[in-house]
Amino acid sequence: MATLLDIIFSVMFGGSLMGIIINANDIAAETQTVYNGDMIVQQMLTNTAQLLEGEFRNMGCGVSERVPSITRADSTAFNFLTDIDRDGIVDTVKYSLGSTSELSFTDNELDRFLKRRINSEPEMNVGAVTVFRLRFLTRAAEILPTPVPTDRLAEIYMVEVTVEVQNPTAPARDPSMVKAGERNALYSSSLWQQTRLASQNTRR
């Protein structure tokens, strides 16, 4: 009888230990996946943020002081003038946010293209983002309504930019590990916010 009890307890202990090991392996694999996803989205975000920050800081460069350098300002769309090639010819740069339907082939239902157009050239996709949001402030730090009325475009002194990037594909999570309100895949996210971004060329 004692031998039978020893066998039963051994099986129960072994089963519990095996369950702990399997669960630990699942957690370790999920952690590694998240870490790799974080690296990917940080690189994606860095590339997009550097382009935005560089161009927004140069808006109005080479533009006559008599000409407004910002021609459109909305929460997800921004048009401004600048001499982007430093060739003495003023260019129109347009940024806008695309539709999620354009990236419907990815697993992430939130991602969309951030688009950029120079003059009448074909529109380019400069990155995939999940959030692209703009706010515009006056010299007195008043937040302007969006879209900014045409007669108030000249009041824009600073731009606040918020960008979020998530990886387009992610492995599905074990349903038993998904809590209420959580997504069923391991999407990594990286957020960049540049507050009070101003171009010296608009301080005129």
C-alpha positions as CSV (number, residue, x, y, z in Angstrom):
1,M,0.0,0.0,0.0
2,A,2.8,2.4,0.9
3,T,4.5,1.6,-2.4
4,L,1.3,2.4,-4.3
5,L,1.0,5.7,-2.5
6,D,4.6,6.6,-3.3
7,I,3.9,5.9,-7.0
8,I,0.8,8.1,-7.0
9,F,2.5,11.0,-5.2
10,S,5.5,10.7,-7.6
11,V,3.2,10.9,-10.6
12,M,1.3,13.9,-9.2
13,F,4.6,15.6,-8.3
14,G,6.1,14.8,-11.7
15,G,3.0,16.1,-13.5
16,S,3.0,19.4,-11.5
17,L,6.7,19.9,-12.2
18,M,6.2,19.2,-15.9
19,G,3.4,21.8,-16.0
20,I,5.6,24.4,-14.3
21,I,8.4,23.7,-16.8
22,I,6.1,24.0,-19.8
23,N,4.5,27.2,-18.5
24,A,8.0,28.7,-17.8
25,N,9.0,27.9,-21.4
26,D,5.9,29.6,-22.8
27,I,6.7,32.7,-20.7
28,A,10.3,32.7,-21.8
29,A,9.3,32.4,-25.5
30,E,6.8,35.2,-25.1
31,T,9.3,37.4,-23.5
32,Q,11.9,36.8,-26.2
33,T,9.3,37.5,-28.9
34,V,8.3,40.8,-27.2
35,Y,12.0,41.8,-26.9
36,N,12.6,41.2,-30.6
37,G,9.4,43.1,-31.5
38,D,10.5,46.0,-29.4
39,M,13.8,46.3,-31.3
40,I,12.0,46.2,-34.7
41,V,9.5,48.9,-33.8
42,Q,12.1,51.2,-32.2
43,Q,14.1,51.1,-35.5
44,M,11.0,51.8,-37.5
45,L,10.0,54.7,-35.3
46,T,13.6,56.2,-35.3
47,N,13.6,56.3,-39.1
48,T,10.2,58.0,-39.3
49,A,10.9,60.4,-36.4
50,Q,14.2,61.6,-37.8
51,L,12.5,62.5,-41.1
52,L,9.6,64.3,-39.5
53,E,11.8,66.3,-37.1
54,G,14.3,67.3,-39.8
55,E,11.7,68.5,-42.2
56,F,9.4,70.2,-39.8
57,R,12.3,72.1,-38.3
58,N,13.1,73.4,-41.8
59,M,9.6,74.4,-42.8
60,G,9.7,78.0,-44.2
61,C,13.4,77.8,-45.2
62,G,14.0,79.8,-48.3
63,V,10.5,81.2,-48.3
64,S,9.9,85.0,-48.5
65,E,8.8,86.6,-45.2
66,R,5.8,87.9,-47.1
67,V,4.5,84.4,-47.9
68,P,2.9,82.1,-45.2
69,S,5.0,79.0,-44.9
70,I,2.2,76.8,-43.7
71,T,-0.7,76.2,-46.1
72,R,-2.7,73.5,-44.3
73,A,-2.7,72.3,-40.7
74,D,-5.0,69.4,-39.5
75,S,-4.6,66.7,-36.9
76,T,-3.4,64.1,-39.4
77,A,-2.4,66.3,-42.4
78,F,0.2,69.1,-42.7
79,N,1.3,71.1,-45.8
80,F,4.1,73.6,-45.7
81,L,6.6,75.4,-47.9
82,T,10.3,75.0,-47.9
83,D,13.3,75.0,-50.2
84,I,13.9,71.3,-49.7
85,D,16.8,71.0,-52.2
86,R,18.4,74.4,-51.4
87,D,18.2,75.3,-55.1
88,G,16.3,78.6,-54.7
89,I,13.0,77.0,-55.7
90,V,10.3,76.8,-53.0
91,D,8.7,73.4,-52.7
92,T,5.4,72.3,-51.2
93,V,5.7,69.3,-48.8
94,K,2.6,67.5,-47.8
95,Y,2.2,64.9,-45.0
96,S,-1.0,62.8,-44.5
97,L,-2.2,59.6,-42.9
98,G,-3.5,56.8,-45.1
99,S,-6.3,54.4,-44.5
100,T,-6.0,51.1,-42.6
101,S,-7.4,49.3,-45.6
102,E,-4.1,49.9,-47.5
103,L,-2.4,47.6,-45.0
104,S,-5.2,45.1,-44.6
105,F,-2.8,42.3,-45.6
106,T,-0.9,42.7,-42.3
107,D,-1.9,41.1,-39.1
108,N,-2.1,44.4,-37.3
109,E,-5.5,46.0,-37.8
110,L,-4.3,49.4,-36.6
111,D,-1.3,50.1,-38.9
112,R,-1.5,52.5,-41.9
113,F,0.9,54.4,-44.1
114,L,2.3,57.8,-43.3
115,K,2.4,59.5,-46.7
116,R,4.6,62.3,-48.0
117,R,4.3,64.3,-51.3
118,I,6.7,66.9,-52.7
119,N,5.1,69.3,-55.2
120,S,3.3,67.2,-57.9
121,E,5.6,64.2,-57.5
122,P,4.0,60.8,-56.8
123,E,3.0,60.3,-53.2
124,M,5.4,58.2,-51.2
125,N,4.9,56.0,-48.1
126,V,7.5,57.0,-45.6
127,G,6.6,54.5,-42.9
128,A,3.8,52.4,-41.3
129,V,2.4,53.9,-38.1
130,T,-0.6,53.2,-35.8
131,V,-0.8,56.8,-34.6
132,F,0.1,60.1,-36.3
133,R,-1.3,63.1,-34.5
134,L,-0.5,66.8,-34.8
135,R,-1.4,69.8,-32.6
136,F,-0.6,73.4,-33.4
137,L,0.2,76.1,-30.9
138,T,0.6,79.9,-31.1
139,R,3.5,81.9,-29.7
140,A,1.4,82.3,-26.5
141,A,1.1,78.5,-26.3
142,E,-2.6,78.6,-27.2
143,I,-3.7,75.3,-28.8
144,L,-5.3,76.1,-32.2
145,P,-8.4,74.2,-33.3
146,T,-7.9,71.6,-36.0
147,P,-8.2,72.0,-38.9
148,V,-6.6,75.4,-38.3
149,P,-8.7,78.1,-40.0
150,T,-6.9,79.7,-43.0
151,D,-6.9,83.0,-41.4
152,R,-5.0,81.6,-38.4
153,L,-2.3,79.6,-40.1
154,A,0.1,82.4,-39.7
155,E,-0.3,82.2,-35.9
156,I,1.3,78.7,-35.8
157,Y,4.5,78.9,-33.9
158,M,5.0,75.4,-32.6
159,V,3.9,71.9,-33.7
160,E,3.4,69.0,-31.4
161,V,3.9,65.6,-33.1
162,T,2.9,62.2,-31.7
163,V,3.8,59.0,-33.6
164,E,3.3,55.4,-32.5
165,V,4.6,52.4,-34.4
166,Q,3.7,48.7,-33.9
167,N,5.1,45.7,-35.6
168,P,2.9,44.6,-38.6
169,T,3.0,40.9,-37.7
170,A,3.1,39.2,-34.4
171,P,2.7,35.6,-33.2
172,A,-0.6,34.6,-31.8
173,R,-0.7,34.2,-28.0
174,D,-1.9,31.1,-26.2
175,P,-5.6,31.8,-25.7
176,S,-5.2,30.7,-22.0
177,M,-2.8,33.5,-21.5
178,V,-4.9,36.3,-23.0
179,K,-6.7,38.4,-20.4
180,A,-9.9,40.3,-20.9
181,G,-9.3,43.4,-23.0
182,E,-5.9,42.2,-24.3
183,R,-5.0,41.6,-27.9
184,N,-4.5,38.0,-29.0
185,A,-1.1,38.7,-30.5
186,L,2.2,40.0,-29.2
187,Y,2.3,43.4,-30.8
188,S,5.2,45.6,-29.6
189,S,4.7,49.3,-29.5
190,S,7.0,52.4,-29.5
191,L,5.8,56.0,-29.0
192,W,7.6,59.2,-30.0
193,Q,6.2,62.6,-29.0
194,Q,8.0,65.9,-29.9
195,T,6.4,68.7,-28.1
196,R,6.9,72.4,-28.9
197,L,8.7,71.6,-32.2
198,A,9.4,74.9,-33.9
199,S,11.2,76.1,-37.0
200,Q,13.3,79.2,-36.7
201,N,12.0,80.1,-40.1
202,T,8.4,80.5,-38.8
203,R,9.5,82.9,-36.0
204,R,9.1,85.9,-38.2
